[in-house]
């Protein structure tokens, strides 16, 4: 049996179900090494501007350990937030045949990458960065060179989608070292919750004061500048839609400004932060889901997977990493140029013009996202492992 060590910054609601899948559905002997305990202990999330602890199981049904973090300011907000002096010793003690890293941009991980005996025990990397917004500046060429050197330490890189593939190729990873391991969420949890979530969503909408006959445009994310919720409110006002409500679900440092922006408009409704167990109901409450993010940090947008699992068409900005994979304009949703409020308003008008078409696009999206599942993610990982463990030289 092959032993695979997986190193992850902290328990993540999208990855933990995959680790359970690997433990249950494959012959791999896995062990996950966590470098921080956010998500399972209540801690302040600056993006939500409040303390958060996920309310779905993140540590069940797969082997894991927390490696002591010696950082004085632990977290993923800075390079020095993950300092785990015993990481290499603990992974070595597990005696893996290969090691999968889910990140590389922190002190502990950089130390691990450069000290690990890659000629004896191969490293794999799964990331989701893209270049949809190329990095400007005088140091761009230097950064490209530095990242190319980092990626040379990995015998294989797992790419999650088309934009991520292009990112790896830009940084010198040869095609034969790239394996498709798509980004996915726990599709089955959403599929199984669909009927009940639909019933709960109707009652929730009524409790929020959303008129029963209104179409609902849904935003569900942090109220932060990079998510650009202010663009959506501005576009909604500009679109002048009749019989349509905008439901803004979330929390964050922009909340007061957003409420001021929406003042006097009862068709713009706010709902507080919803934990993971409530997300099927949240998506079911909308008729179309919008992700207007701006900048390079929306590397994928896994909320799009979740919305599509619930049969919802989507509108995404051109900076959202999953756009080329999950969003075909006119088939599963719409794509607009990031930051272009008028273009977003035009998408809202088109989406809300035809209810029947919205349902068709939602059904097409649901079919599309079924091929972005943990089974496909795992197939890519297994192909990569087979290659690196059997490759000569």
Phi, psi and omega per residue, in radians:
X1 nan 2.295 3.137
X2 -1.365 2.354 3.098
X3 -1.769 2.189 -3.118
X4 -2.096 2.089 3.002
X5 -1.551 2.358 3.106
X6 -2.092 2.204 3.134
X7 -1.915 2.125 -3.117
X8 -2.290 2.555 -3.094
X9 -1.043 -0.776 -3.094
X10 -2.870 2.898 3.098
X11 -1.089 2.180 -3.072
X12 -2.089 2.356 -3.005
X13 -1.093 -0.375 3.126
X14 -1.569 -0.447 -3.070
X15 -1.602 -0.621 -3.097
X16 -0.976 -0.748 3.094
X17 -1.123 -0.545 3.076
X18 -1.158 -0.745 3.123
X19 -1.074 -0.670 3.072
X20 -1.102 -0.714 3.111
X21 -1.057 -0.788 3.140
X22 -1.067 -0.754 -3.130
X23 -1.162 -0.579 -3.046
X24 -1.547 -0.675 -2.907
X25 -1.853 -0.073 -3.127
X26 -2.163 2.987 3.067
X27 -1.591 0.146 3.121
X28 -1.259 2.523 2.932
X29 -1.754 1.828 -3.067
X30 -1.861 2.715 2.953
X31 -2.541 2.238 -3.099
X32 -1.727 2.288 3.119
X33 -1.891 1.920 3.141
X34 -1.663 2.477 -3.073
X35 -1.824 -0.046 -3.100
X36 -2.840 2.721 -3.018
X37 -1.894 0.364 3.061
X38 -1.078 2.490 3.116
X39 1.776 -0.557 3.120
X40 -1.893 -0.218 2.994
X41 -2.173 2.473 -3.071
X42 -1.172 2.116 -3.125
X43 -2.479 2.728 -3.135
X44 -1.203 2.225 3.022
X45 -1.851 1.918 -3.097
X46 -1.028 -0.559 -3.133
X47 -1.144 -0.713 3.080
X48 -1.532 -0.193 -3.136
X49 1.019 0.663 3.114
X50 -2.867 2.917 3.100
X51 -1.315 2.468 -3.062
X52 -2.365 2.418 2.932
X53 -2.484 2.108 -3.085
X54 -1.150 2.494 -3.038
X55 -1.833 0.373 2.972
X56 -2.023 2.702 -3.098
X57 -1.125 2.239 3.114
X58 -2.004 -0.182 -3.031
X59 -2.210 0.384 -3.096
X60 -1.783 2.523 2.895
X61 1.234 0.423 2.953
X62 -2.733 2.636 -3.128
X63 -1.311 2.437 3.132
X64 -2.697 2.901 2.989
X65 -2.616 2.650 3.004
X66 -1.744 2.142 3.099
X67 -1.523 2.289 -3.074
X68 -0.960 2.252 3.114
X69 -1.788 2.055 -3.064
X70 -1.627 0.062 -3.112
X71 -1.135 2.465 3.070
X72 -1.283 -0.360 3.084
X73 -2.281 1.269 -3.048
X74 -1.104 2.516 3.114
X75 2.581 -3.081 -3.101
X76 -1.895 0.243 -3.130
X77 -1.389 -0.314 -3.122
X78 -2.512 2.818 3.140
X79 -0.975 -0.647 -3.058
X80 -1.567 0.119 -3.116
X81 -1.297 -0.331 3.076
X82 -2.065 1.772 3.087
X83 -2.218 1.827 -3.007
X84 -2.192 1.506 -2.994
X85 -1.024 -0.501 -3.064
X86 -1.650 0.138 -3.021
X87 -1.010 -0.905 -3.055
X88 -1.123 -0.623 3.115
X89 -1.189 -0.721 -3.113
X90 -1.201 -0.698 3.094
X91 -1.171 -0.722 3.113
X92 -1.045 -0.695 -3.128
X93 -1.118 -0.489 3.095
X94 -1.250 -0.382 3.114
X95 1.024 0.998 -3.112
X96 -1.326 2.730 2.985
X97 -1.426 -0.430 3.100
X98 -2.740 2.827 -3.131
X99 -2.246 2.264 3.089
X100 -1.863 2.135 3.053
X101 -1.777 2.447 3.122
X102 -1.784 -0.023 3.124
X103 -2.821 2.905 3.099
X104 -2.458 -0.047 -2.864
X105 -1.743 0.589 3.083
X106 -2.326 2.825 -3.015
X107 -0.960 -0.869 -3.111
X108 -1.061 -0.709 -3.073
X109 -1.258 -0.679 3.081
X110 -1.098 -0.752 3.098
X111 -1.065 -0.757 -3.132
X112 -1.093 -0.822 -3.081
X113 -1.022 -0.728 -3.046
X114 -1.494 -0.297 -3.122
X115 -1.764 -0.334 -3.057
X116 -1.217 2.446 -3.135
X117 -1.330 1.387 -3.005
X118 -1.146 -0.397 3.135
X119 -1.282 -0.385 3.122
X120 -1.735 -0.719 -3.083
X121 -2.248 1.876 -2.995
X122 -1.211 2.583 3.026
X123 -1.751 2.458 2.992
X124 -2.110 2.687 3.140
X125 -2.336 2.383 3.017
X126 -2.163 2.002 -3.130
X127 -2.315 3.093 -3.095
X128 -2.424 0.301 -3.122
X129 -1.141 2.772 3.082
X130 -2.508 3.026 3.101
X131 -2.136 0.621 3.100
X132 -1.106 -0.423 3.038
X133 -2.201 1.555 -3.039
X134 -0.963 2.448 -3.128
X135 -1.237 2.115 3.102
X136 -1.516 -3.132 2.992
X137 1.864 2.857 -3.043
X138 -1.227 -0.340 -3.085
X139 -1.747 0.142 -3.085
X140 -1.069 -0.743 -3.132
X141 -1.159 -0.672 3.121
X142 -1.142 -0.735 3.117
X143 -1.105 -0.703 3.128
X144 -1.078 -0.747 3.129
X145 -1.118 -0.783 -3.100
X146 -1.088 -0.751 -3.140
X147 -1.177 -0.615 3.089
X148 -1.046 -0.665 3.112
X149 -1.175 -0.683 3.094
X150 -1.076 -0.834 -3.072
X151 -1.162 -0.395 3.095
X152 -1.183 -0.317 3.108
X153 -1.337 -0.245 -3.108
X154 -1.725 2.323 3.106
X155 -1.337 -0.376 3.096
X156 -2.656 2.567 3.046
X157 -2.140 2.304 3.112
X158 -1.682 2.107 -3.135
X159 -1.798 2.500 -2.999
X160 -1.639 -0.266 -3.095
X161 -3.047 -3.070 -3.017
X162 -1.134 -0.788 -3.126
X163 -1.136 -0.621 3.113
X164 -1.212 -0.661 3.053
X165 -1.015 -0.828 3.141
X166 -1.077 -0.616 3.115
X167 -1.097 -0.839 3.121
X168 -1.090 -0.741 3.141
X169 -1.118 -0.689 3.114
X170 -1.033 -0.564 -3.123
X171 -1.705 0.361 2.923
X172 1.543 0.119 3.114
X173 -1.315 2.123 -3.117
X174 -1.211 2.652 -3.095
X175 -0.976 -0.620 -3.094
X176 -1.209 -0.223 3.086
X177 -1.724 0.121 -3.083
X178 -1.922 2.321 -3.089
X179 -2.323 2.285 -3.097
X180 -1.311 2.044 3.122
X181 -2.364 1.414 -2.878
X182 -1.081 2.622 3.007
X183 -1.122 2.422 -3.096
X184 -2.605 2.804 2.983
X185 -2.073 -3.133 3.127
X186 -1.348 1.365 -3.065
X187 -0.901 -0.763 -3.043
X188 -1.090 -0.625 3.126
X189 -1.056 -0.708 -3.135
X190 -1.294 -0.739 3.129
X191 -1.039 -0.758 -3.099
X192 -1.222 -0.460 -3.093
X193 -1.545 -0.093 -2.924
X194 -1.005 -0.872 -3.061
X195 -1.126 -0.861 -3.124
X196 -1.135 -0.688 3.135
X197 -1.089 -0.642 3.103
X198 -1.077 -0.741 3.117
X199 -1.165 -0.760 3.138
X200 -1.130 -0.621 -3.098
X201 -1.128 -0.668 3.133
X202 -1.067 -0.787 3.132
X203 -1.178 -0.689 3.135
X204 -1.110 -0.753 3.107
X205 -1.041 -0.750 3.118
X206 -1.089 -0.726 -3.122
X207 -1.147 -0.449 3.122
X208 -1.506 -0.136 3.138
X209 1.533 0.308 3.098
X210 -1.392 2.170 3.123
X211 -0.981 2.437 -2.998
X212 -1.116 -0.503 -3.086
X213 -1.619 0.058 -3.099
X214 -1.418 2.479 2.798
X215 -1.231 2.632 -3.120
X216 -2.168 2.133 2.965
X217 -1.577 2.224 -2.988
X218 -1.971 2.314 2.907
X219 -2.112 2.271 3.110
X220 -2.479 1.745 -3.082
X221 -3.033 -3.094 3.059
X222 -1.184 2.568 3.044
X223 -1.593 1.324 3.140
X224 -2.223 2.834 -3.037
X225 -1.128 -0.648 -3.100
X226 -1.220 -0.381 3.069
X227 -1.424 -0.318 3.066
X228 0.969 0.837 3.047
X229 -1.109 -0.494 3.116
X230 -1.103 -0.570 3.076
X231 -1.116 -0.697 -3.110
X232 -1.184 -0.751 3.116
X233 -1.096 -0.760 3.130
X234 -1.095 -0.736 3.136
X235 -1.161 -0.672 3.123
X236 -1.095 -0.763 3.110
X237 -1.119 -0.746 -3.132
X238 -1.134 -0.584 -3.060
X239 -1.231 -0.413 3.099
X240 0.910 1.013 -3.083
X241 -1.546 2.433 3.089
X242 -1.767 2.429 3.120
X243 1.202 0.511 -3.102
X244 -2.354 2.370 3.035
X245 -1.980 2.664 3.030
X246 -1.926 2.102 -3.135
X247 -1.849 2.019 -3.110
X248 -1.830 1.884 -3.076
X249 -1.917 2.163 3.097
X250 2.614 -2.865 3.139
X251 -2.783 2.889 3.119
X252 2.676 3.091 -3.036
X253 -1.118 -0.330 -3.139
X254 -1.569 0.032 -2.972
X255 -1.026 -0.800 -3.114
X256 -1.081 -0.746 3.121
X257 -1.112 -0.698 -3.141
X258 -1.148 -0.704 3.120
X259 -1.157 -0.621 3.064
X260 -1.145 -0.733 3.123
X261 -1.064 -0.583 -3.084
X262 -1.661 0.066 -3.057
X263 -0.999 2.393 3.100
X264 1.427 0.115 -3.132
X265 -2.137 1.617 -3.078
X266 -1.130 -0.298 3.131
X267 -1.356 -0.114 3.022
X268 -1.781 1.980 -2.999
X269 -2.010 2.377 3.104
X270 -1.878 2.461 3.028
X271 -2.279 2.552 -3.070
X272 -1.262 2.999 3.045
X273 -0.809 2.320 3.112
X274 -2.032 2.262 -3.137
X275 -1.326 3.033 -2.962
X276 -1.026 -0.656 -3.095
X277 -1.133 -0.369 -3.110
X278 -1.645 -0.071 -3.021
X279 -1.155 -0.609 3.051
X280 -0.998 -0.737 3.095
X281 -1.094 -0.693 -3.125
X282 -1.060 -0.874 -3.121
X283 -1.140 -0.633 3.130
X284 -1.145 -0.399 -3.135
X285 -1.310 -0.270 -3.126
X286 -1.784 2.771 3.021
X287 -1.786 -0.396 3.049
X288 -2.615 2.406 -3.076
X289 -1.862 2.399 -3.056
X290 -2.139 2.324 3.034
X291 -2.207 1.701 -3.023
X292 -1.644 0.408 -2.984
X293 -0.918 2.629 3.125
X294 -2.283 2.317 3.086
X295 1.918 3.066 -3.001
X296 -1.414 -0.082 -2.966
X297 -1.568 -0.084 3.027
X298 -1.545 1.273 -2.955
X299 -1.145 -0.485 3.047
X300 -2.419 -1.141 -3.060
X301 1.726 1.150 -3.062
X302 -1.158 -0.272 3.023
X303 -1.088 -0.463 3.086
X304 -1.147 -0.760 3.054
X305 -0.976 -0.791 -3.096
X306 -1.123 -0.785 3.133
X307 -1.083 -0.705 3.134
X308 -1.199 -0.597 3.046
X309 -1.009 -0.569 3.139
X310 -1.563 0.190 3.065
X311 1.292 0.510 -3.120
X312 -1.825 2.288 2.998
X313 -1.201 2.797 -3.000
X314 -2.321 2.656 3.000
X315 -2.143 2.146 -3.105
X316 -2.251 2.695 3.033
X317 -1.391 2.870 -3.120
X318 -1.229 -0.140 3.097
X319 -1.619 -0.021 -3.132
X320 -1.446 2.166 -2.969
X321 -1.070 -0.512 -3.075
X322 -1.453 -0.044 -2.998
X323 -0.960 -0.798 -3.076
X324 -1.204 -0.348 -3.094
X325 -1.681 -0.784 -2.961
X326 -1.844 -0.302 -3.015
X327 -2.058 1.843 3.006
X328 -1.804 2.002 -3.074
X329 -0.955 2.268 -3.141
X330 1.431 -0.109 3.136
X331 -2.021 -0.837 3.097
X332 -2.131 -0.072 3.140
X333 2.864 -2.604 -3.092
X334 -2.473 2.639 3.059
X335 -2.174 2.327 3.104
X336 -2.196 2.700 3.128
X337 -1.094 2.202 -3.080
X338 -0.965 2.309 3.112
X339 1.511 -0.111 -3.104
X340 -1.611 1.669 -3.067
X341 -1.120 -0.701 -3.137
X342 -1.117 -0.682 3.108
X343 -1.164 -0.656 3.076
X344 -1.140 -0.718 3.099
X345 -1.054 -0.690 3.115
X346 -1.122 -0.679 3.087
X347 -1.115 -0.708 3.124
X348 -1.092 -0.755 3.125
X349 -1.070 -0.795 -3.117
X350 -1.134 -0.727 -3.106
X351 -1.120 -0.691 -3.041
X352 -1.538 0.019 -3.102
X353 -1.315 -0.493 -2.979
X354 -2.492 1.817 -3.125
X355 -1.089 -0.715 -3.112
X356 -1.108 -0.671 3.118
X357 -1.155 -0.676 3.081
X358 -0.983 -0.752 -3.134
X359 -1.152 -0.655 3.114
X360 -1.151 -0.756 3.126
X361 -1.146 -0.651 3.095
X362 -1.111 -0.721 3.115
X363 -1.139 -0.679 3.108
X364 -1.154 -0.670 3.098
X365 -1.141 -0.683 3.117
X366 -1.094 -0.697 3.094
X367 -1.159 -0.720 -3.130
X368 -1.072 -0.790 -3.015
X369 -1.258 -0.264 3.097
X370 -1.143 -0.375 3.083
X371 -1.550 -0.016 3.033
X372 -1.944 1.369 -3.010
X373 -2.271 2.971 3.110
X374 -1.111 -0.472 3.083
X375 -1.121 -0.777 3.119
X376 -1.220 -0.667 3.086
X377 -1.029 -0.765 -3.127
X378 -1.182 -0.682 3.133
X379 -1.022 -0.695 3.100
X380 -1.148 -0.727 3.112
X381 -1.101 -0.796 -3.114
X382 -1.127 -0.659 3.090
X383 -1.117 -0.714 3.121
X384 -1.142 -0.776 3.121
X385 -1.081 -0.765 3.119
X386 -1.036 -0.694 -3.122
X387 -1.188 -0.890 -3.020
X388 -1.272 -0.509 -3.118
X389 -1.470 -0.220 3.142
X390 -2.015 -0.090 -3.118
X391 -1.262 2.410 3.102
X392 -1.431 2.579 3.054
X393 1.450 nan nan
